[in-house]
């Protein structure tokens, strides 16, 4: 079971995690992660996430496919939002299920690392009157090298 | 060919996409043609190391061939997650 969703609307992390776990059979481990809009200095008014419709779904599906090829997974879930978000809103979540926890943890890390730098999303932070595109970080690109 | 722009590239160009007639053999050739369209395009393509490109919705290199391509997108490094 592989689920990829790109959506404007908020999602219910608890309900999504429960539904994902309920759908698994014979799996000993479910790992979940969710990313949340940070407001490091209390000035963020909103974050706007732009994406590339069509390519986004393809890129996320390809990343999930690669995870399933590398690890023994019963299922995977990727939800990523676009549009306008506020501080402390959930941006995205991933979930992985496997017979043993190591596969689930590693696959979740892999999904996170790849969608940071290989899925066509761009974040713009608005603080007061200013708006600035979030720059890609070298650390995120370096994280991919560990999976090559 | 449909050319698409995202994030600050879109803002510099001033449009999310444009149709161009081109015989460019590679992405780099296409960039050279687009630069000739004016100051906005010059600004958007001033530093290619700050750009990424997708050909028909697959990440590609700037020396990628364009024969048969229908859609080329330019954007800054991605920041998902």
Backbone of each chain as ProteinMPNN parsed JSONL, in Angstrom:
{"seq_chain_A": "XXXXXXXXXXXXXXXXXXXXXXXXXXXXXXXXXXXXXXXXXXXXXXXXXXXXXXXXXXXXXXXXXXXXXXXXXXXXXXXXXXXXXXXXXXXXXXXXXXXXXXXXXXXXXXXXXXXXXXXXXXXXXXXXXXXXXXXXXXXXXXXXXXXX", "coords_chain_A": {"N_chain_A": [[0.839, -1.192, 0.0], [0.725, 2.027, -1.038], [0.525, 5.401, -0.458], [0.114, 8.605, -1.712], [-0.382, 11.936, -1.22], [-1.118, 15.2, -2.234], [-2.038, 18.217, -1.085], [-4.13, 21.092, -0.436], [-5.68, 21.426, 1.808], [-5.798, 21.165, 5.448], [-4.604, 18.31, 7.39], [-5.586, 15.545, 9.5], [-3.48, 14.525, 11.758], [-3.469, 12.492, 13.749], [-5.694, 10.904, 13.037], [-4.939, 10.121, 10.474], [-2.598, 8.662, 10.993], [-3.626, 6.607, 12.589], [-5.443, 5.385, 10.814], [-3.689, 4.552, 8.839], [-2.105, 2.712, 10.284], [-4.066, 0.864, 11.004], [-4.631, -0.273, 8.581], [-2.611, -2.01, 8.063], [-1.316, -5.328, 7.876], [0.25, -7.943, 9.596], [2.483, -6.476, 10.144], [5.122, -5.321, 12.202], [5.885, -2.856, 12.981], [5.194, 0.611, 12.952], [6.172, 3.69, 11.79], [5.962, 7.164, 12.22], [6.177, 10.533, 11.003], [5.917, 14.017, 11.346], [6.026, 17.222, 9.803], [6.292, 20.566, 10.91], [5.294, 23.987, 10.732], [7.743, 26.232, 11.56], [8.349, 28.9, 13.818], [10.736, 30.693, 14.38], [11.632, 33.148, 15.508], [9.368, 34.384, 16.361], [8.199, 36.096, 14.533], [6.953, 35.294, 12.276], [4.306, 35.522, 10.02], [2.918, 34.116, 8.056], [3.293, 31.142, 6.027], [3.865, 30.41, 2.675], [3.416, 27.82, 0.489], [4.582, 26.775, -2.525], [4.022, 24.67, -5.35], [4.643, 22.246, -7.98], [2.28, 21.31, -9.89], [1.398, 18.063, -10.926], [4.139, 17.319, -11.601], [4.881, 17.141, -8.938], [3.371, 15.062, -7.716], [4.323, 12.93, -9.224], [7.054, 12.941, -8.554], [6.977, 12.442, -5.792], [5.8, 9.906, -5.784], [7.785, 8.471, -7.082], [9.856, 8.647, -5.232], [8.718, 7.246, -3.102], [8.494, 4.764, -4.324], [11.173, 4.089, -4.621], [11.894, 3.837, -1.934], [10.409, 1.583, -1.227], [11.718, -0.263, -2.77], [14.167, -0.392, -1.574], [13.83, -1.101, 1.113], [12.114, -3.495, 3.211], [8.917, -3.052, 3.151], [5.589, -2.805, 4.379], [3.801, -0.852, 3.864], [3.442, 2.62, 2.842], [3.123, 6.121, 3.431], [2.679, 9.362, 2.226], [1.962, 12.649, 2.857], [1.649, 15.887, 1.702], [1.356, 19.33, 2.109], [0.245, 22.265, 0.283], [-0.001, 25.785, -0.475], [-1.334, 28.301, 1.761], [-0.045, 28.521, 4.993], [0.001, 28.694, 8.609], [1.974, 29.655, 11.544], [2.996, 26.816, 13.429], [1.29, 25.136, 12.08], [0.709, 21.941, 10.543], [2.799, 20.798, 8.002], [3.443, 18.531, 6.5], [3.377, 14.903, 6.401], [4.887, 11.704, 6.955], [4.525, 8.171, 6.841], [5.53, 4.899, 7.638], [5.456, 1.344, 7.353], [6.575, -1.753, 8.584], [7.859, -5.143, 8.994], [9.854, -5.198, 10.84], [11.341, -2.798, 13.043], [13.61, -1.386, 12.158], [13.659, -1.203, 9.353], [11.384, 0.371, 8.978], [12.036, 2.777, 10.33], [14.378, 3.592, 8.933], [13.435, 3.819, 6.298], [11.567, 5.859, 6.616], [13.224, 8.01, 7.292], [14.681, 8.192, 4.922], [12.62, 8.863, 3.087], [11.949, 11.39, 4.1], [14.407, 12.803, 3.797], [14.682, 12.786, 1.012], [12.379, 14.067, 0.054], [12.738, 16.586, 0.987], [14.649, 17.751, -0.709], [14.201, 16.897, -3.324], [11.597, 16.896, -4.139], [9.27, 18.912, -5.83], [8.709, 21.504, -4.199], [8.394, 24.786, -2.832], [9.154, 27.089, -0.328], [7.845, 30.065, 1.041], [8.463, 32.546, 3.334], [6.617, 34.807, 5.265], [7.042, 37.707, 7.025], [5.839, 40.173, 8.962], [5.937, 42.956, 6.918], [7.589, 41.854, 5.078], [8.678, 39.391, 2.683], [10.144, 36.292, 2.024], [11.854, 33.87, 0.112], [12.518, 30.621, 1.23], [15.764, 29.47, 1.538], [17.486, 26.723, 0.042], [19.191, 24.263, 1.973], [22.593, 23.389, 2.464], [23.078, 21.22, 4.106], [20.825, 19.655, 3.779], [21.072, 18.768, 1.176], [23.47, 17.4, 1.442], [22.591, 15.34, 3.054], [21.417, 13.576, 1.332], [23.508, 12.322, 0.111], [24.329, 10.354, 1.831], [22.633, 8.285, 1.264], [23.275, 7.315, -1.183]], "CA_chain_A": [[0.0, 0.0, 0.0], [1.464, 3.288, -1.098], [-0.392, 6.531, -0.571], [0.747, 9.912, -1.897], [-1.412, 12.977, -1.349], [-0.68, 16.595, -2.236], [-3.319, 18.88, -0.837], [-4.184, 22.412, 0.171], [-6.385, 21.34, 3.092], [-5.108, 20.556, 6.592], [-4.917, 16.896, 7.619], [-5.64, 15.157, 10.904], [-2.329, 13.637, 11.924], [-3.853, 11.329, 14.542], [-6.595, 10.056, 12.253], [-4.17, 9.556, 9.36], [-1.692, 7.651, 11.544], [-4.452, 5.468, 13.018], [-5.97, 4.733, 9.621], [-2.556, 3.876, 8.193], [-1.736, 1.549, 11.105], [-5.161, -0.12, 10.927], [-4.64, -0.913, 7.258], [-1.477, -2.921, 7.941], [-1.446, -6.665, 8.459], [1.52, -8.647, 9.719], [3.59, -5.529, 10.326], [5.451, -5.154, 13.606], [6.319, -1.487, 13.282], [4.74, 1.773, 12.18], [6.886, 4.914, 12.145], [5.365, 8.361, 11.62], [6.86, 11.804, 11.206], [5.212, 15.155, 10.763], [6.757, 18.485, 9.762], [5.455, 21.655, 11.414], [5.815, 25.322, 10.416], [8.467, 26.818, 12.694], [8.377, 30.357, 13.931], [11.904, 30.729, 15.256], [11.788, 34.392, 16.271], [8.064, 34.957, 16.695], [7.81, 37.148, 13.591], [6.337, 34.71, 11.082], [2.858, 35.676, 9.921], [2.424, 32.952, 7.332], [4.193, 30.501, 5.073], [3.176, 30.008, 1.452], [4.132, 26.722, -0.166], [4.279, 26.633, -3.948], [4.462, 23.372, -5.874], [4.569, 22.06, -9.429], [1.246, 20.286, -10.041], [1.772, 17.043, -11.911], [5.477, 16.81, -11.276], [4.978, 16.854, -7.501], [2.847, 13.717, -7.459], [5.245, 11.972, -9.841], [8.301, 12.909, -7.782], [6.721, 11.77, -4.513], [5.582, 8.487, -6.059], [9.092, 7.877, -7.408], [10.596, 8.552, -3.971], [8.108, 6.131, -2.364], [8.857, 3.525, -5.014], [12.568, 3.809, -4.277], [11.911, 3.366, -0.539], [9.9, 0.206, -1.214], [12.728, -1.115, -3.396], [15.331, -0.513, -0.693], [13.488, -1.696, 2.402], [10.95, -4.366, 3.216], [7.847, -2.238, 3.712], [4.218, -3.207, 4.12], [3.08, 0.306, 3.344], [4.02, 3.951, 3.066], [2.184, 7.235, 3.27], [3.249, 10.711, 2.177], [1.0, 13.745, 2.659], [2.349, 17.177, 1.705], [0.432, 20.432, 1.826], [0.694, 23.475, -0.402], [-0.89, 26.892, -0.155], [-0.971, 29.193, 2.86], [-0.048, 27.91, 6.317], [0.387, 29.578, 9.695], [2.903, 29.058, 12.506], [2.567, 25.603, 14.12], [0.486, 24.251, 11.219], [1.437, 20.787, 10.003], [3.052, 20.902, 6.56], [3.503, 17.241, 5.822], [3.671, 13.751, 7.245], [5.173, 10.425, 6.319], [4.367, 6.986, 7.687], [6.039, 3.666, 7.032], [5.161, 0.138, 8.131], [7.429, -2.881, 8.214], [7.832, -6.219, 9.985], [10.832, -4.857, 11.885], [11.383, -1.345, 13.173], [14.742, -0.756, 11.478], [13.222, -0.846, 7.993], [10.418, 1.472, 9.032], [12.75, 4.012, 10.69], [15.282, 4.011, 7.859], [12.647, 4.238, 5.14], [10.972, 7.165, 6.926], [14.318, 8.986, 7.168], [14.953, 8.299, 3.493], [11.53, 9.644, 2.479], [12.092, 12.781, 4.538], [15.583, 13.417, 3.183], [14.486, 12.993, -0.417], [11.365, 15.055, -0.322], [13.284, 17.914, 1.299], [15.476, 18.316, -1.782], [13.908, 16.366, -4.655], [10.188, 17.089, -4.49], [9.171, 20.325, -6.249], [8.014, 22.438, -3.312], [9.193, 25.952, -2.447], [8.512, 27.771, 0.8], [8.072, 31.505, 1.185], [8.095, 32.989, 4.672], [6.204, 36.202, 5.356], [7.188, 38.253, 8.374], [5.466, 41.579, 8.869], [5.743, 43.366, 5.54], [8.599, 41.245, 4.209], [8.474, 38.003, 2.261], [11.424, 35.765, 1.565], [11.886, 32.446, -0.221], [13.426, 29.855, 2.077], [16.873, 28.944, 0.736], [17.843, 25.321, 0.264], [20.348, 24.149, 2.87], [23.609, 22.418, 2.049], [22.946, 20.013, 4.93], [19.776, 18.812, 3.204], [21.652, 18.139, -0.017], [24.467, 16.442, 1.934], [21.904, 14.184, 3.636], [21.114, 12.625, 0.251], [24.721, 11.569, -0.237], [24.388, 9.193, 2.702], [21.756, 7.222, 0.745], [23.678, 6.93, -2.539]], "C_chain_A": [[0.88, 1.251, 0.0], [0.468, 4.417, -1.312], [0.434, 7.808, -0.701], [-0.364, 10.931, -2.067], [-0.77, 14.356, -1.279], [-1.939, 17.431, -2.126], [-3.138, 20.235, -0.181], [-4.716, 22.303, 1.61], [-5.506, 20.776, 4.206], [-5.434, 19.059, 6.664], [-4.892, 16.635, 9.113], [-4.57, 14.102, 11.142], [-2.714, 12.345, 12.666], [-4.709, 10.354, 13.742], [-5.847, 9.384, 11.104], [-3.263, 8.428, 9.857], [-2.468, 6.399, 11.952], [-4.947, 4.677, 11.82], [-4.88, 3.942, 8.899], [-2.195, 2.6, 8.954], [-2.8, 0.457, 11.007], [-5.126, -0.904, 9.617], [-3.518, -1.935, 7.095], [-1.831, -4.29, 8.515], [-0.061, -7.314, 8.48], [2.719, -7.733, 9.895], [3.854, -5.342, 11.822], [5.769, -3.729, 13.989], [5.649, -0.475, 12.368], [5.507, 2.981, 12.697], [6.19, 6.083, 11.467], [6.233, 9.573, 11.919], [5.944, 12.887, 10.663], [6.071, 16.402, 10.856], [5.816, 19.632, 10.087], [6.104, 22.99, 11.082], [6.46, 25.92, 11.666], [8.384, 28.336, 12.651], [9.501, 30.681, 14.912], [12.005, 31.996, 16.085], [10.458, 35.106, 16.508], [7.56, 35.998, 15.721], [7.03, 36.607, 12.384], [4.822, 34.92, 11.082], [2.242, 34.528, 9.135], [3.51, 32.383, 6.438], [3.366, 30.078, 3.871], [4.027, 28.95, 0.752], [3.636, 26.588, -1.601], [4.716, 25.237, -4.392], [4.236, 23.335, -7.381], [3.552, 20.947, -9.671], [1.632, 19.302, -11.146], [3.127, 16.464, -11.594], [5.572, 16.412, -9.804], [4.537, 15.426, -7.199], [3.797, 12.657, -8.025], [6.515, 11.811, -9.017], [8.092, 12.168, -6.463], [6.511, 10.271, -4.715], [6.897, 7.784, -6.358], [9.925, 7.687, -6.142], [10.049, 7.385, -3.141], [8.503, 4.798, -2.996], [10.285, 3.113, -4.669], [12.679, 3.274, -2.841], [11.448, 1.907, -0.453], [10.891, -0.758, -1.846], [13.885, -1.383, -2.428], [15.032, -1.25, 0.615], [12.259, -2.576, 2.264], [9.812, -3.637, 3.933], [6.481, -2.838, 3.385], [3.421, -2.066, 3.527], [3.838, 1.591, 3.594], [2.972, 5.011, 2.761], [2.98, 8.532, 3.204], [2.089, 11.684, 1.953], [1.808, 15.037, 2.698], [1.372, 18.269, 1.319], [1.082, 21.508, 0.961], [-0.286, 24.584, -0.046], [-0.392, 27.665, 1.057], [-1.126, 28.511, 4.212], [0.368, 28.942, 7.359], [1.393, 28.894, 10.609], [2.242, 27.876, 13.229], [1.598, 24.735, 13.316], [1.349, 23.08, 10.765], [1.556, 20.918, 8.487], [2.888, 19.549, 5.89], [3.621, 16.124, 6.848], [4.09, 12.579, 6.377], [4.886, 9.335, 7.335], [4.904, 5.794, 6.911], [5.686, 2.504, 7.944], [6.055, -0.992, 7.642], [7.316, -3.962, 9.285], [8.744, -5.874, 11.163], [11.077, -3.35, 11.876], [12.485, -0.682, 12.355], [14.357, -0.321, 10.064], [12.302, 0.376, 8.026], [11.099, 2.802, 9.359], [13.603, 4.508, 9.521], [14.507, 4.516, 6.649], [12.008, 5.611, 5.386], [12.021, 8.27, 6.812], [14.628, 9.259, 5.694], [13.881, 9.161, 2.799], [11.67, 11.113, 2.834], [13.24, 13.476, 3.825], [15.348, 13.709, 1.704], [13.424, 14.032, -0.726], [11.762, 16.471, 0.094], [13.924, 18.559, 0.074], [15.11, 17.863, -3.188], [12.439, 16.461, -5.053], [9.971, 18.583, -4.748], [8.217, 21.164, -5.397], [8.963, 23.595, -3.01], [8.425, 26.714, -1.381], [8.859, 29.25, 0.799], [7.574, 31.931, 2.563], [7.748, 34.466, 4.654], [6.276, 36.655, 6.814], [6.908, 39.744, 8.306], [5.224, 41.946, 7.422], [6.665, 42.657, 4.564], [8.249, 39.799, 3.866], [9.772, 37.491, 1.66], [11.314, 34.263, 1.269], [12.904, 31.758, 0.686], [14.504, 29.242, 1.177], [17.102, 27.474, 1.064], [19.104, 25.281, 1.113], [21.306, 23.083, 2.361], [23.469, 21.11, 2.822], [21.895, 19.068, 4.352], [20.284, 18.08, 1.977], [22.666, 17.069, 0.413], [23.803, 15.172, 2.465], [21.608, 13.128, 2.578], [22.32, 11.752, -0.07], [24.843, 10.306, 0.608], [23.555, 8.016, 2.201], [22.213, 6.711, -0.611], [24.453, 5.627, -2.55]], "O_chain_A": [[1.665, 1.485, 0.919], [-0.336, 4.381, -2.244], [1.337, 8.06, 0.096], [-1.197, 10.8, -2.963], [0.02, 14.641, -0.379], [-2.814, 17.356, -2.99], [-2.158, 20.496, 0.517], [-4.251, 23.005, 2.508], [-4.583, 20.005, 3.946], [-6.412, 18.599, 6.076], [-4.282, 17.371, 9.888], [-4.732, 12.938, 10.776], [-2.332, 11.248, 12.259], [-4.484, 9.144, 13.764], [-6.092, 8.218, 10.795], [-3.168, 7.373, 9.229], [-2.032, 5.276, 11.697], [-4.882, 3.447, 11.807], [-5.105, 2.831, 8.419], [-2.003, 1.542, 8.354], [-2.477, -0.729, 10.935], [-5.545, -2.061, 9.563], [-3.478, -2.652, 6.095], [-2.551, -4.396, 9.508], [0.693, -7.241, 7.509], [3.86, -8.186, 9.801], [2.918, -5.221, 12.612], [5.908, -3.412, 15.17], [5.55, -0.683, 11.159], [5.497, 3.265, 13.894], [5.862, 6.014, 10.282], [6.924, 9.636, 12.937], [5.277, 12.698, 9.646], [6.759, 16.623, 11.853], [4.684, 19.674, 9.605], [7.327, 23.118, 11.141], [5.807, 26.09, 12.695], [8.353, 28.953, 11.586], [9.268, 30.911, 16.099], [12.418, 31.942, 17.243], [10.434, 36.296, 16.82], [6.605, 36.714, 16.021], [6.514, 37.377, 11.575], [4.139, 34.541, 12.033], [1.177, 34.024, 9.492], [4.504, 33.042, 6.133], [2.306, 29.468, 4.014], [5.204, 29.168, 0.465], [2.461, 26.329, -1.86], [5.68, 24.689, -3.858], [3.707, 24.277, -7.97], [3.911, 19.77, -9.66], [2.144, 19.708, -12.19], [3.259, 15.265, -11.348], [6.265, 15.454, -9.463], [5.236, 14.678, -6.515], [4.045, 11.628, -7.397], [6.994, 10.697, -8.803], [8.931, 11.361, -6.061], [6.985, 9.461, -3.919], [7.108, 6.644, -5.945], [10.62, 6.681, -5.999], [10.816, 6.627, -2.549], [8.806, 3.831, -2.298], [10.567, 1.935, -4.451], [13.466, 2.366, -2.571], [12.013, 1.104, 0.29], [10.911, -1.94, -1.503], [14.5, -2.449, -2.455], [15.896, -1.942, 1.153], [11.468, -2.428, 1.333], [9.754, -3.61, 5.162], [6.243, -3.314, 2.275], [2.473, -2.288, 2.774], [4.741, 1.657, 4.428], [2.068, 4.815, 1.948], [3.855, 8.77, 4.036], [1.334, 11.559, 0.989], [2.575, 15.256, 3.636], [0.65, 18.152, 0.329], [2.306, 21.639, 0.916], [-1.294, 24.335, 0.616], [0.804, 27.687, 1.35], [-2.192, 27.989, 4.54], [1.008, 29.942, 7.034], [1.643, 27.696, 10.475], [1.068, 27.941, 13.593], [1.132, 23.709, 13.813], [2.564, 23.21, 10.62], [0.567, 21.118, 7.783], [2.265, 19.44, 4.834], [3.926, 16.367, 8.015], [3.698, 12.476, 5.214], [4.992, 9.551, 8.542], [4.751, 5.699, 5.694], [5.624, 2.659, 9.164], [6.264, -1.163, 6.44], [6.748, -3.73, 10.353], [8.457, -6.205, 12.314], [11.025, -2.709, 10.826], [12.325, 0.453, 11.906], [14.685, 0.783, 9.631], [12.427, 1.289, 7.21], [10.79, 3.829, 8.754], [13.559, 5.685, 9.163], [14.878, 5.522, 6.044], [11.919, 6.428, 4.469], [11.733, 9.348, 6.291], [14.812, 10.405, 5.283], [14.2, 10.066, 2.028], [11.528, 11.982, 1.974], [13.088, 14.585, 3.312], [15.762, 14.753, 1.199], [13.566, 14.798, -1.679], [11.187, 17.445, -0.391], [13.769, 19.758, -0.159], [15.654, 18.39, -4.158], [12.081, 16.138, -6.186], [10.434, 19.421, -3.974], [7.1, 21.487, -5.8], [10.179, 23.412, -2.94], [7.223, 26.954, -1.501], [10.008, 29.637, 0.586], [6.416, 31.707, 2.915], [8.486, 35.281, 4.101], [5.659, 36.067, 7.703], [7.648, 40.493, 7.669], [4.397, 41.323, 6.756], [6.541, 42.837, 3.352], [7.616, 39.089, 4.646], [10.419, 38.186, 0.876], [10.762, 33.495, 2.057], [14.013, 32.257, 0.882], [14.196, 28.581, 0.185], [16.937, 27.04, 2.204], [19.975, 26.144, 0.997], [20.893, 22.022, 1.893], [23.706, 20.03, 2.281], [22.039, 17.847, 4.418], [19.963, 16.911, 1.763], [22.72, 15.982, -0.162], [24.353, 14.076, 2.354], [21.554, 11.936, 2.878], [22.179, 10.596, -0.469], [25.394, 9.303, 0.155], [23.739, 6.885, 2.65], [21.618, 5.776, -1.148], [24.865, 5.162, -3.612]]}, "seq_chain_B": "XXXXXXXXXXXXXXXXXXXXXXXXXXXXXXXXXXXXXXXXXXXXXXXXXXXXXXXXXXXXXXXXXXXXXXXXXXXXXXXXX", "coords_chain_B": {"N_chain_B": [[6.739, 24.969, -27.269], [6.128, 24.548, -23.817], [7.106, 26.683, -21.297], [7.822, 26.739, -17.916], [7.786, 28.491, -14.781], [8.869, 28.726, -11.401], [8.524, 29.784, -7.964], [10.99, 32.177, -6.903], [11.971, 32.493, -9.435], [9.747, 32.566, -11.096], [8.702, 34.959, -10.121], [10.676, 36.807, -10.919], [10.56, 36.56, -13.712], [7.948, 37.313, -14.077], [5.714, 35.948, -14.806], [3.895, 32.828, -14.719], [4.217, 30.964, -16.724], [5.094, 30.426, -20.201], [4.584, 30.195, -23.73], [6.854, 29.076, -26.117], [8.377, 29.194, -29.328], [10.812, 27.138, -30.377], [13.979, 25.89, -31.48], [15.886, 24.867, -29.941], [18.551, 22.771, -28.989], [19.453, 21.8, -26.581], [18.94, 22.227, -22.987], [20.595, 24.298, -22.124], [20.973, 25.731, -24.523], [18.366, 26.606, -24.862], [18.104, 28.285, -22.644], [19.863, 30.321, -23.38], [18.458, 31.409, -25.544], [16.162, 32.3, -24.2], [17.223, 34.229, -22.527], [17.597, 36.297, -24.25], [15.179, 37.518, -24.363], [14.786, 39.716, -22.801], [15.18, 42.064, -20.001], [14.034, 40.987, -17.683], [14.155, 38.216, -18.088], [16.906, 37.98, -18.321], [17.633, 38.59, -15.695], [16.444, 36.494, -14.294], [17.866, 34.312, -15.236], [20.45, 34.83, -14.496], [22.267, 33.535, -12.808], [23.068, 30.433, -13.229], [23.79, 28.407, -11.54], [22.179, 28.668, -9.418], [19.839, 27.627, -10.163], [17.465, 25.029, -10.957], [16.361, 22.474, -13.237], [13.608, 20.994, -14.942], [12.669, 18.604, -17.321], [9.891, 17.822, -19.125], [8.689, 17.226, -16.66], [10.578, 15.77, -15.254], [13.474, 15.823, -13.272], [16.39, 17.32, -14.601], [19.593, 17.772, -16.293], [21.458, 20.732, -17.273], [22.611, 20.259, -19.703], [20.928, 18.551, -20.915], [19.179, 16.975, -23.628], [16.628, 18.383, -25.785], [14.95, 17.333, -27.661], [11.776, 16.508, -28.743], [10.702, 17.262, -26.341], [8.057, 18.625, -24.368], [7.523, 20.258, -22.239], [9.273, 22.457, -20.211], [10.695, 23.274, -17.137], [11.802, 25.812, -14.923], [13.37, 26.472, -11.843], [14.214, 27.373, -8.405], [16.486, 25.582, -6.121], [14.821, 22.929, -4.452], [12.6, 23.046, -1.61], [11.166, 21.23, 0.196], [9.271, 19.349, 2.675]], "CA_chain_B": [[7.139, 24.358, -26.008], [5.648, 25.285, -22.652], [8.149, 26.939, -20.314], [7.202, 27.067, -16.628], [8.679, 29.085, -13.789], [8.354, 28.605, -10.044], [9.141, 30.518, -6.846], [11.503, 33.503, -7.273], [12.168, 32.549, -10.893], [8.45, 33.045, -11.589], [8.552, 36.38, -9.767], [11.568, 37.62, -11.754], [10.036, 36.554, -15.083], [6.692, 38.056, -14.057], [4.644, 35.087, -15.317], [4.139, 31.431, -14.331], [4.579, 30.13, -17.877], [4.984, 31.054, -21.519], [4.777, 29.307, -24.878], [7.903, 29.575, -27.011], [8.771, 28.411, -30.493], [12.267, 27.035, -30.262], [14.65, 24.719, -32.023], [17.032, 24.65, -29.053], [18.909, 21.351, -28.895], [19.634, 21.445, -25.163], [18.421, 23.205, -22.028], [21.49, 25.465, -22.151], [20.627, 26.501, -25.72], [17.08, 27.251, -24.594], [18.366, 29.385, -21.704], [20.457, 31.42, -24.159], [17.359, 32.044, -26.288], [15.268, 32.997, -23.27], [17.929, 35.424, -22.035], [17.43, 37.348, -25.249], [13.823, 38.069, -24.323], [14.714, 40.99, -22.076], [15.849, 42.226, -18.708], [13.471, 40.062, -16.69], [14.736, 36.892, -18.331], [18.337, 38.103, -17.964], [17.738, 38.534, -14.229], [16.061, 35.157, -13.832], [18.882, 33.338, -15.629], [21.77, 35.424, -14.261], [23.165, 32.587, -12.141], [22.482, 29.113, -13.48], [24.067, 27.496, -10.426], [21.092, 28.841, -8.447], [18.624, 27.109, -10.788], [17.287, 23.623, -11.307], [15.505, 22.381, -14.424], [12.911, 19.733, -15.187], [12.192, 18.436, -18.696], [8.702, 16.962, -19.053], [8.425, 16.924, -15.251], [11.648, 14.972, -14.654], [14.671, 16.625, -13.05], [17.349, 17.12, -15.697], [20.772, 18.637, -16.282], [21.373, 21.799, -18.267], [23.033, 19.773, -21.021], [19.939, 17.563, -21.37], [18.604, 17.262, -24.945], [15.23, 18.816, -25.744], [14.169, 16.829, -28.794], [10.527, 15.882, -28.33], [10.215, 17.766, -25.048], [6.888, 19.504, -24.471], [7.438, 21.182, -21.099], [10.532, 22.659, -19.476], [10.44, 24.134, -15.971], [12.97, 26.351, -14.214], [13.032, 26.823, -10.46], [15.354, 27.289, -7.478], [16.537, 24.309, -5.397], [13.544, 22.668, -3.796], [12.61, 23.13, -0.143], [9.987, 20.558, 0.747], [9.411, 18.772, 4.013]], "C_chain_B": [[6.653, 25.225, -24.845], [6.785, 25.434, -21.634], [7.471, 27.379, -19.023], [8.251, 27.596, -15.652], [8.043, 28.969, -12.406], [9.178, 29.444, -9.069], [9.751, 31.836, -7.342], [11.811, 33.617, -8.762], [10.889, 33.077, -11.552], [8.298, 34.538, -11.317], [9.44, 37.264, -10.637], [11.061, 37.703, -13.192], [8.75, 37.376, -15.156], [5.528, 37.261, -14.614], [4.95, 33.643, -14.917], [4.558, 30.546, -15.501], [4.499, 30.954, -19.151], [5.22, 29.986, -22.584], [5.879, 29.892, -25.748], [8.096, 28.613, -28.185], [10.289, 28.335, -30.452], [12.781, 25.77, -30.945], [15.856, 24.367, -31.177], [17.297, 23.152, -28.877], [19.021, 20.896, -27.444], [19.019, 22.526, -24.274], [19.278, 24.471, -22.059], [21.209, 26.348, -23.372], [19.324, 27.275, -25.504], [17.264, 28.453, -23.672], [18.939, 30.585, -22.46], [19.392, 32.165, -24.95], [16.477, 32.873, -25.368], [15.908, 34.274, -22.74], [17.734, 36.601, -22.986], [16.066, 38.021, -25.213], [13.716, 39.353, -23.513], [15.318, 40.934, -20.691], [15.337, 41.247, -17.656], [14.069, 38.671, -16.839], [16.221, 36.887, -17.991], [18.508, 37.927, -16.456], [17.442, 37.125, -13.713], [17.166, 34.137, -14.098], [20.307, 33.833, -15.379], [22.756, 34.41, -13.677], [22.574, 31.183, -12.265], [22.743, 28.135, -12.339], [22.973, 27.587, -9.361], [19.785, 28.246, -8.969], [18.658, 25.595, -10.947], [16.328, 23.591, -12.501], [14.84, 21.008, -14.466], [12.444, 19.723, -16.638], [11.071, 17.404, -18.666], [8.533, 16.375, -17.656], [9.397, 15.923, -14.636], [12.847, 15.88, -14.452], [15.713, 16.299, -14.114], [18.562, 18.015, -15.482], [20.623, 19.705, -17.37], [21.881, 21.363, -19.65], [22.059, 18.718, -21.569], [19.384, 17.954, -22.739], [17.115, 17.598, -24.837], [14.378, 18.238, -26.867], [12.94, 16.088, -28.285], [9.956, 16.4, -27.024], [9.045, 18.723, -25.257], [6.879, 20.57, -23.38], [8.788, 21.243, -20.393], [10.24, 23.624, -18.335], [11.754, 24.556, -15.327], [12.539, 26.79, -12.822], [14.278, 26.772, -9.592], [15.397, 25.906, -6.828], [15.306, 24.138, -4.517], [13.68, 22.68, -2.271], [11.327, 22.527, 0.421], [10.201, 20.127, 2.19], [8.974, 19.691, 5.119]], "O_chain_B": [[6.747, 26.452, -24.877], [7.352, 24.444, -21.17], [6.641, 28.287, -19.032], [9.42, 27.212, -15.686], [6.828, 29.098, -12.259], [10.343, 29.762, -9.308], [9.113, 32.548, -8.117], [11.901, 34.724, -9.293], [10.941, 33.921, -12.447], [7.827, 35.29, -12.17], [9.023, 38.346, -11.051], [11.116, 38.76, -13.82], [8.487, 38.048, -16.154], [4.463, 37.823, -14.872], [6.115, 33.267, -14.787], [5.179, 29.502, -15.302], [3.913, 32.036, -19.175], [5.947, 29.015, -22.371], [5.844, 31.077, -26.081], [7.99, 27.394, -28.044], [10.969, 29.361, -30.489], [12.114, 24.736, -30.979], [16.751, 23.654, -31.631], [16.374, 22.372, -28.645], [18.72, 19.748, -27.119], [18.631, 23.594, -24.747], [18.752, 25.583, -22.025], [21.207, 27.574, -23.264], [19.194, 28.431, -25.905], [16.664, 29.507, -23.883], [18.548, 31.726, -22.212], [19.409, 33.394, -25.026], [16.09, 33.994, -25.699], [15.227, 35.277, -22.527], [17.71, 37.757, -22.564], [15.823, 38.981, -25.944], [12.677, 40.013, -23.531], [15.879, 39.925, -20.264], [16.107, 40.74, -16.84], [14.441, 38.029, -15.856], [16.737, 35.913, -17.442], [19.401, 37.215, -15.997], [18.113, 36.632, -12.807], [17.384, 33.22, -13.307], [21.258, 33.326, -15.973], [23.94, 34.426, -14.012], [21.691, 30.8, -11.498], [22.019, 27.153, -12.178], [22.848, 26.707, -8.51], [18.748, 28.341, -8.312], [19.717, 24.977, -11.055], [15.585, 24.542, -12.746], [15.431, 20.0, -14.078], [11.892, 20.709, -17.127], [11.268, 16.266, -18.241], [8.269, 15.183, -17.495], [9.09, 15.298, -13.621], [13.21, 16.633, -15.356], [15.894, 15.138, -14.481], [18.566, 18.891, -14.618], [19.78, 19.596, -18.261], [21.608, 22.027, -20.65], [22.347, 18.071, -22.576], [19.142, 19.134, -22.991], [16.432, 17.153, -23.915], [13.212, 18.607, -27.014], [13.051, 15.153, -27.491], [8.85, 16.025, -26.635], [9.038, 19.523, -26.192], [6.308, 21.646, -23.557], [9.364, 20.219, -20.027], [9.615, 24.665, -18.537], [12.689, 23.765, -15.202], [11.483, 27.399, -12.644], [15.29, 26.194, -9.99], [14.448, 25.135, -6.964], [14.818, 25.096, -3.916], [14.736, 22.364, -1.724], [10.515, 23.216, 1.037], [11.185, 20.497, 2.83], [9.042, 19.322, 6.292]]}, "name": "protein", "num_of_chains": 2, "seq": "XXXXXXXXXXXXXXXXXXXXXXXXXXXXXXXXXXXXXXXXXXXXXXXXXXXXXXXXXXXXXXXXXXXXXXXXXXXXXXXXXXXXXXXXXXXXXXXXXXXXXXXXXXXXXXXXXXXXXXXXXXXXXXXXXXXXXXXXXXXXXXXXXXXXXXXXXXXXXXXXXXXXXXXXXXXXXXXXXXXXXXXXXXXXXXXXXXXXXXXXXXXXXXXXXXXXXXXXXXXXXXXXXXXXX"}
